[in-house]
Amino acid sequence: MIELKNINKTFKVAKRNAGFSEAVKALFHKEYTTINALQDVSFTIGDGEMVGYIGPNGAGKSSTIKIMSGILTPDSGECIINGYTPWRDRVKHVKEIGVVFGQRSQLWWDVPVIDSFDLIKDIYKVDDTSYKKTLSQLIELLNISEIIRTPARQLSLGQRMRCEIAASLLHNPKVLFLDEPTIGLDAVSKISVRDFIKTINRENKTTVILTTHDMQDIEALTERILLIGKGRILLDGTLTELKKRNSVHKTLTVDYSGEKLPEFENMATVRDLNGHAEIVINTDLLSVSEAITTISQKVEIKDISVAGETSEEMVVSLYKEFEI
């Protein structure tokens, strides 16, 4: 169980104007700006739940993860994860969590991956029997048997990410924090990583908190979404609810016979060229079937398709709605 109550965190950032004289002045007198990274952040995540934690850059995602992993201490508020306060019970807490940062490595760069695994085993004081069993499962599930004797610096990004995830799970953590786990990966590697995450969540009941800008990761892995912006939790709901909320606008792509479409009430033609048009409708004002009927009364329709907002467009709409 993860429970955050009224978490607040501020940072002081030094600022100065450009120029040599300003640089000299800053040596003797520094000015600071206070940034409210997190403001009254509260949420609860149940055991075995997979949650997508989304928001624009600078929204507070990384600060939240660092507090939950014990790296940062908040200015105020409570955070209890499996009975521990991360920044107070750091040694006990880290044995219960695994962390993967997509752009940072926990593997030793110049030694074979298996040597890094052995070092991590010693750091977490994992007994030999458990280590061998877990390592064998991870090697099989992540398909890394042919690369664990290769130095990390010689691995491709996809290979390294699979090894990073294995390293974070060697001590069988109850909670896994994933920060951009598929960043820069090709399609095959992304699918492989996603399938593995779903497997360990299903079989081991591992709680997974996923922070990413890739909405395909969110759709493939999570049902619940937490949206953070300007340091505040703005939305806590399911992906299905989110899609329903943002499914008002539909785009009709029409191939028709004729020179140009007339203007239609409650429809916005965004493109119309050589018998091919794109029309946006608001389903609160006009249903899709009514729109198709209206268009067919004016022109001969050869082909028509209907599409809603993509996941990325849906998130952009949320950002605009909450002005973040």
N, C-alpha and C positions, 0 to 999 in steps of 0.2 A: 504493500500500500504506500502510495506517495501522496502526501498532503502538504500543500503550501497555504499559509494564511498571512495575508497582508505583508508580503515581502516588498521591501523598499531598498534600493541601492542607488547611490549617487557617486559620481566621479568628478574630481577636480582636474581640469585640463588647462595647461598653461597656454596663454595666447600672447602674441605680439604682432606688430605691424612689420611689413617688409622693409628691408634696408639695413645698412651696416650700423647706423647710429641707434636704430631700434634694437639691434642684436646686442650692442654694448650696454644699452640701458637695461635690457632684460637680465644681464649678469648681476646687477645690483638690486633690481626691483622687478619682481615677476608679478604679472596679473593672471588671475585664474578665472575660468568660467566653470560653473557647476552644471553638470549634466545629470538629469534624472533618468538613469538607465532603466529602473524598474519602479513602478508606483502601485502599491497595494495589489500585487499579483497574488491571486488565490485560485487554486484548483485542486481537485482530487483525482487520482488515477488508480484504478483498482488493480489487483494482482492479475497478471496475464493479459492485460489490456495493451493494445497497440494504438498509439495516439500520434497524429501528425501535428507538429508545432510549427506554424507558418507565420510569416510576416516579412516586410521588406528589410533591406539591410539597415542596421542600426536600430531595429525595433526593440531589441532586448532579448532575442532568442539565446544568443551565446552566453549572455550574463546569467540568464535563468539556468542554463545547463551547467555552468561553472559553479553556481551556488548549490545546485542539486548534487553535483559530484564532489563538493567539498573544497574546490579550488578557491572560491571567493566566499567572504563572509558578508552577509547583508547588513545594512544599517539598522534595520528593524524587521520584525516579523518572525514567523515560525516555519520550519521545514522539517518534517518527519518522514523518513524513508525507511520502511521495514523496522521501525522502532528506534532508529538512530537519527541524531541531528548531524548532518554531514560535516560541518566545520568544527564541531566539538568532538565527535566520535570518529575522527577521520580514519584511523587505522582499522577499526572494525567495519566502518562503512565501505571502504574501498574493496573489501573482500566480497561485498555483496553486489558490486556494480561492475559493468564493463563499459568502456567508452571508446568510440571510434570517431576521430575527426578526419574528414575526407582529405584535408590538405596538410595533415601532420601525421608523422609516423611514430609508432612505438617499437618498430623493428630496428635493430642495430644495422647500420647501412652497409658495412663492409664484411659482415659475417653471414654464413648460410642461415636461412630462415629458421631451421630446426634449432640452431644454437640460441637464437633469440627466444624461441619457445621454451627451451630448457632454462634460460635465465629468468623468464617470467614465472615459470613453475617455482623456482627457488624464491623469488620475490614474494609470491603469494603463499609460499609454504604448502604447496599441493603435494599430497602423498603420492608415491610412485604408482600405486594401483589405479587411483582415480585419474591421474595424469595420462597414463597409457590408454585407459579406456576412452577418456574424453578426446585425446589427440587422435586416436584411431577413427572415432566418429566424425570429427571435424575434417580430417583428411579425406574421408570418403564422401561426405556431404558437399564439401567445397571443391572436390576434385583437385587437390593440390599435391598429390603424392609425387609428381614428377618435378616439382619446383621447390620443395622445402630444403633441398640441399644446395640451392642457388643463393648467392648473396642478394640481399634486398635491392641493391642498386642496379642489378642486372635484370630485374623483373619489369614487365610491362605494368602500366597503371592498373589494369584489370586484375592481373595476377597479384600485385601487391595488395590491392584492396581486399581480395579474398583472404590473404594471409593476415592482414590487419584485423579482420573480423574474427578469424580463428584465434589470434592472440588475445583478443578481448574476451573470449569465451573459455579459455583454458581452465579457469578456476570456477566454472559453472556459476556465473553471477545470476542473481534473481532479476536484476534490472539492467537493460542495455540502452545506453544513450548513443544514438547514431546522428552525427552531424554531417550532412551531405555525403552519404555513403556511396553514391553512384556518380559523383561529380567527375566528368571527363571520361567516363567509361563508354565503350561501344555497346551496341544493342544487345549482343550476346552476353556480355559480362553483366550488364544491368539485369537482364532476366535471371541469370544465374544467382546473383546476389539477392534479388527479391525473393526468389523461390526458397533460398536458404533461410532468410529471415522469417518467412512464413512457416517454414518447417520447425525451427527452434521455438517459435512462439506457440505453435500448435502442440508439439510433443513435450516441451519442457516447461510450458506455461510461463515463459520468460516475458516480463513486462518490457515493452519497447517504446521509447520516445524518439520519434523521428523528426529532425529539423532539416528542411530541404526547400529549395526553390523549384524543384522538379515535380510538377503536379502529377506526372505519371507514376512517380514513386508513391505519392499520397493515395492515388486511386487504387493502385495495385496492392497496397499494404494495410491501409488504415480505413476505419469507418468514422471514427471521431476526430474532429479537428479543433485545435485551439488557435485562434488568431490573435496575435499580439501586435500592437502598434503604439509608438511613442511611449513604450514602457508599461502599457496597460493591456490587460486581457479584454479584447473587444467582442469576441465571439467564442462560444463553446457549444458545439453542436455536431451533428452527424453530417457526413458527406451528402447523404440523400436529402436531408433537410436543406442543405446549402444549395443543392442543384434545383430543388423545387422553388426556393426563394429567388433564384436567379434565372428561372426558365421562362420569364415573361416574354422576352424578345426572341422571335424566331426569324431565320433567314430563309426565304424561298428562292431557289435558283430555277429559273424558267427558261426553257427553249421553246420558241413560238414562231408561227408564221406571220409575217407582217413587217412593217418598217419600224415602228416605234410604239411602245405602250402608252396608253393615255394615263392621266393622273387618276389615282384611286384614293378614295377617302379612307383614312386610318391606315394607310400604307405609305412607306417611304421607299422610293426607287433609288437605290444607291449606284446602280450601273445598268445601262441599257444600250447595247451595241450589237448590230447585225443579228437580231433575233435571239439574243442571249441577255437575260436581265437578272439582277439580284434585288429582291424586295424584302425589306424588314417590316415585320408587323409586331404590334403589342397585343398579346393574347388576352389581356384584360379588356381590350376594346373590340377585338375581332378574332374569332377563332380561325384556325388554319383551314378548316373545311370551308368556312364562309369566304375566306380570302381566295381560295382556289376557284370556288364557284363564281365569284365576282370577276376574276381574271379570265376564266373560260368563256364568260358571256361577251367579252370584248375581243378576244383573239383566239386563234386555234393553238392549243397547247400541244407541243410535240413531246416534251419531257418536263418533269418537275421533281425537285427534291427539297426536303425540309431539314434544316439543321438548327440546333440551339447553340448557346455559347459554349466554347471550349473551356476546359478547366482553367487554362491560363487567363482567358478573357473573364471568366467568373471571378478569379482572384483579383484581377485588375479592377473590376467593378466594385469589389469589396473595399479595396484600398481607396478608391475614389469616394465611396459612400462614407467611409470613416475618416477621410481626409488625412491619410497617412502616406 
